[in-house]
Amino acid sequence: MDQLEFFDIPSPCIGVCQSGKSGYCTGCFRSRDERLYWNQATPYAKRIIIKACQRRKSIAQRKKNSDAAATTPKQTDLFD
């Protein structure tokens, strides 16, 4: 059931607007259709899109951190 919204839900756009390898925007993590139809979406749909974007962003950050950890050489101890 849709909840009554008193205020419009703002777009999660941060002005980067570039598609990454996965097809999602590298700034807000929305798909092309989510960006295209944002203004026509219901408040309920907008909340779902924002939650999906947050989930995509956390997955991308975890992947980035694990890739950086795998490629960064470990510093050896000077006194070993």
Secondary structure, 3 states (H helix, E strand, C coil): CCCCCCCCCCCCCCCCCCECCCCCECCCCCCHHHHHCHHHCCHHHHHHHHHHHHHHHHHHHHHHHHHHHHHCCCCCCCCC
